[in-house]
Amino acid sequence: MSVITETIAPHGGTLINRIVTAEQKAEFLSKADFLPKVQLDKRATSDLVMIAIGGFSPIKGFMEEQDYKGVVDDMRMADGNPWSVPVTLSVSEEVAAPLKEGSLIRLDDPDGNFVGVLELTQKYTYDKTHEAVKVYRTDEDKHPGVKVIYEQGNVNLAGPIWLLERADHPLFPSYQIDPAASRAMFREKGWHTVVGFQTRNPIHRAHEYIIKCALEIVDGLFLHPLVGATKSDDIPADVRMRCYEIMMENYFPQDRVILAINPSAMRYAGPREAIFHALIRKNYGCTHFIVGRDHAGVGDYYGTYDAQHIFDEFKPGELGITPLKFEHAFYCTRTEQMATSKTSPATKEERIHLSGTKVRGMLREGKLPPPQFSRPKVAEELAKAMKINN
């Protein structure tokens, strides 16, 4: 009998696990009242979880200065491993001042719950504008990612972390499939090649088209929508997940698709975040990753296909995961099917595609987007949610 091996090695070669054992948890809890305390925001809490479950492998904690500078300036950590977005814990100078390097720091979530421990190895200041320009390609605070940088503290705390407990997601416990579990599922299904798909928006026909094109050439599909912190005007995660469930029930081959949540937070870093998202999916066991139009973009800060071009800045095989680059898809009224400019003879007037802003506007007005843009059951779900939220 042949043994099914891993689809792909984790980034850096080893899947990180920083979740404490029962004995470690008891020890940390016994020290809880005596440890200096730092309260995390939503993004830092997501980062803590992603580090602990191996989603950010080979990272074991919040980045030290050498790694931070390498990532910001060259998209590489100190050991040469590609990485495109800094993972840092920033605090005010007042919070940082009494903390001693070499000590343990208690990490609390936004609600004040003791959720993790930082082994503090380093404190350092950093240039916020430089990070903004290098990572986000702008220093404008209108950019949501840049705004976060400008509003966070001036000191980064660095060192390995521990997560006290892997709690069930409050909204999607059945879809909480961490990297070790997704890899096991791929092995059980006999999948050697798996394509990952990332989105923070509701799934529509263009998404469905490029996903199914990718599914033609691999063994399985890992639908992995992001449910961490997003912009306030993005469609809520629970609504997006219901849309995925509708698609799974009606339009996808269920034996070839796994739906799971990605607990990380959005950065809106465009090209840099496309690399970041690809490496995360590599850690979950994906061999391929879909990169479409304006991946992880916001506003007009990035060119339509900049998120695809950035993969060419790395040598073949260096990232260890294969990007599948797709043109913008639309419904072609001439051929009466979904297509891209590579496959359709349509003129501009014969192409039906709508922006997310346009769709949200239609839904607020009680109008459903056309079936050529969105499956009717999905559109109805979005309209219902928009009506409730208004």
N, C-alpha and C positions, 0 to 999 in steps of 0.2 A: 504494500500500500504506500502510495506516495504521500509525503508530508507537505502540507501547505505552509510555505514560509511567509514571512512578512512581505507586504506589498512593497515597502520602501523603508529604509532606515530613518529613524527620527533625525532631525537636524542636529548635527554635531555627533551623531552616532548612538546616543543613549537617551531614552525617554526619562525625563526628570520626574521624580516623585518627592515632593516636599510636604506631604501630609503626615502629621505626627502619628506615632503608634499610641496605643492606650497608655503605655507607661510614660511616654514623653508628654502626653496631654495632661496626665495627672501631675507631673512635675511642674509644668508651666502654670497650671491652674493654682497650684500651691504657692506660686510666687506672684500671682496676679496683682495682689494689693501692694506689692513692694516694687514693682517694675515701673520705670518712667513710661508715660503713655503718649501715644500719637494717634490722633483720630484721622482715619482715611476718608476721602471723598468717594463717590460712586466709582469713578474710573480707577482709582488706586485699589479699591476693593476688588474690582474685576481683575486687575492686573495681578493682585495677590493670588487669586484663585487660579488664573491662567498659568502662572509660574508653578504653583503647587501641583497641578494636575498634569504638567508636562506640555501644555499647549504652547508655551514659549521656549521649549527646549532649544538650546542647551543652557538657557538662563536659569540660574538658581535663586536669584534675588534681584533687588533693585540695583541698577548698574553703578559700578564704581566709575571714577572720573575717566580712567583710561578707556574703558569700554564706551562710556558715554560720548567722549570726544571722537572716537573712531567711528561710531555709528552716525553721529551728526555730520561729520566732515566727509567720510568715505564709505558709508554704508557697510562698515566692517567692525567687528569687535576686535579686541586687542589680540586675540589668537588667530585672526584672519578670517573667521567665519562670517559669511555675509549676514547682515541684519540691518534693517532700514529705518526703524523707528525706535527712538530711545524709550526705555522702560525705567522710569525714575519715580522716586517718592520725594516730592518737594514740600518743604515746610518753611515757616517764617523764621527769621533770625532769632526771635524770642523763644520759639519752641526748640530750635536746634541748640541754642547756647548751653543749656545744662546737660545735654546728652553726651555721654562719654564713649569714644571709640573703644571697642572691645566689650561693650556691655550689651545686655539684652533689652530690647524695647518692646513694650506691649503695643499691639496694633488693634485698634477698635474700629468697627465699621461706622457708617454715618449715624446709626441708631445707638451707638455707645456699647455695642456688644464686643466682647473680647474674642477676636477671630484669628489672630495670628501673632507671630513673634518675628522680630527683625534682629539678626545678629549684626549689630552696627560695626562695620569695619572702616567706614570713611564718611566724613562730612565735607562737602565742597560747594562753592558758589559757581555759577555758570552765567553765560551771556544769553539772555532771553531772546534778544533780537536776532542774534546769530543763529540760534536754534530755529527760530521761526522762519528765517529766510532759507536756511539749508533744507529743513524738513518739509515746510509748507510752501516754499517758493514765494512768500510774501511776508511783509511785516505789518500788514493791515489788521487791526483788531476786529474788523468786520468778519474776518475769517474765524469760524468757531473754534478751530484748533489753535490758532494763534491767540485768541482771546483767553483760552484756558492757560496757556503759557504765561501770559502777562498777569493773570489774576492769581497764579499760584505763588508759593513762597520762593525766596531767593536762595535757599540752601537745599541741596539734594542729600538725602540720607541713603547710604548704600550698604549692601551686605546681603547674605543669604537670608531667606525667609522660611518660616514654617506656618502651615495652615492648621489650625486646631481641629477642624472638622469639615468634612465635605458634606455640607448640608444639601438637601433636596431643593431644587429651584421652586420658589413659591407658586409659580404659574405653570411650569412645564416639567414636572418631575419625570414623566415617562419619556421625555425627549432629551433628558440630560444624559448624554453619552460621552464620557470623557475619552481622551486619546487611547488609553490602554484598552477600554471596552470597544471602541470603534475598530481598532486593529484586530481584536479578537473576533468581532462580527465579520470583518472582511475575510479573515482566515476561514471561519466556519462556512461562509458562503462560497469559498473557493475563488474569490476575486483576486486576480493578480494585478489588475489595473483598475483604478478608481478615480473618477473625476469629481472634484469638489466644486460647489457653487456657493458663492457668497452674495448676499444682498441685505440691505437695510430697508428696501422698499417692497411693497406688495408685488407678488409675482404676476406678470402679465404675459401676453402672447409672444412678445419678442423674447422675453426670458425663456419661455417654454420652448421656443424654436431652437435657440442656441443650445439649451440644455439637451434637447433630444438629438441634435446634430452630434454633440459630444458623446452622448450615450451610444451612438452607432459604432463608436470605435474603441470603447472600453468595456470592462466586465460589469461595472456597477457605478451608481451615482450616489454621492453623498451630498444631499441638500442640507445646507448648513447656515441658515439665516442667523444674523446677529441679533441678540436680545439684550446686550449691555446698553449702557447709556448712549442715547442719540440726541439730536437736536429736538427742541420742543415741538417743532412743526412737522417732524417726521411721523408717519403712521405708527401708532402704538404696536408693540411687539405681539400682544395677544391677538390683535386683528390680523396682523401679517401671518401669524401661525395658523389661524383658522383658514386663511386663504390657501396656505400650503396643504392643509389637510384636505380641502376640497379638491385640489389638484391631484393629490395622492389617491384619493378615492375614485376619481373619475377619468384622469387623463394620463397617468403614468403606470408603467408595469411595476406593480408593487414588489415583485420578487427581485427586481433589479435596482431598487431605490431604498435608501435609508434616510429618514428625516431626523435631524438632531439640531439642538440649539448650540450656537456659538456664544458663550457668555462674555466675550470681551467687549470693550467699549469702542465706539467709533472715534477715530481721530480726524477724519475728513482730509487726510493727507494725500489724496490722489495717487500719483505714481508711486511714491514711497509706501503708501498703504497697500497698494497692489502686491508689492513684494512681501510685505508684512503678512498679508492675508494668505498668500501662497505658502509661506513657510509654516504658518499655523496649520494649514491643511496638510502639509507634509507630515507634521507631527501627529496628526490624527490618522495618518496612513494613506492619504491620497497620493497618487502618482502623477495626476494631471490637475490643472486648475484653470477654470474658465475666466478669461479676462475680456470683458466686453467694452462697450463705449463708456468713457468717462468713469472708470472704476473708482469708487470712493471719493468722487469729486464733489465740489460744492461751488455754487456761483459760476463765475467765468475764470477761475484761477488756473485751470489746467486745460491744455489742448485736448480735443476729443479722444485722441489715441495715445496721449503721453504715457498712460498707465501700461500700454503695451510696449512702447519703445524702451522703457526703462529696463525691461528684461534683457535687452540687447547689450546693456552695459556690463553684463556678467558673461563669463566664458561658458560655452555649452557644457551642461552638466554640473556647473558650479553650485547652482541653487538646489539641485537634486530633485526638482519637480518640474514637470513640463507644462509651460503655459499654453493654453489653447486660445488663440486670439481671434475674436469675432468682430466683424463689422456691425454697424448699427442695423438691427433688423426692423422690418416693417411689414404691413400687409399690402401686397401688391394687387390692386384691383384689376389689372390686366390679366395676370395669371391666376388670380383668385386663390392665392396662398401666401404664407409667410415667406419672406425672402430677405436678402441683403443686396447691396449694389453689385456684389460679385455674381449673383445668380439671376437678378431680375432686370428686364429691359424697360421697366417702368420709368415714366417721367416723374418729376417732382409731384405733379398734381395727382398721379396715380398711386401715391404712397400714403398709407394711413399710419401715422405714428403721433403720439401725444406725449408731451413732457409730464413729469410728475406733478409739476405746479398746475398745469392745465387740467389734469385729471382730478386733483384735489378741489380745484375750483368748480368743476362740473358736479362733483359729488355734493359739495356744499349747497349748490343750487338745486339739488334733488334730481339731477340728470345722471343717467348711467352712461359710462363710456361705451362706444360701439363694440359689438361682439368681435370685430376685427382687431380690436386692441386688447380687450379683456374678456375672458370666459364669462358668460352671463352670471353664473353662480358666484363667481369671485366678485364681480362688479356689485351684485346684490349685497354680498357680505360687507363690502367696503361702504356702500351707501347706508346700510343699516348702522354701521359703526359711526359713520360721520354724523348721521342724524342724532344718535345718542350723545355723542361728544359735543355737539353744538347745542 
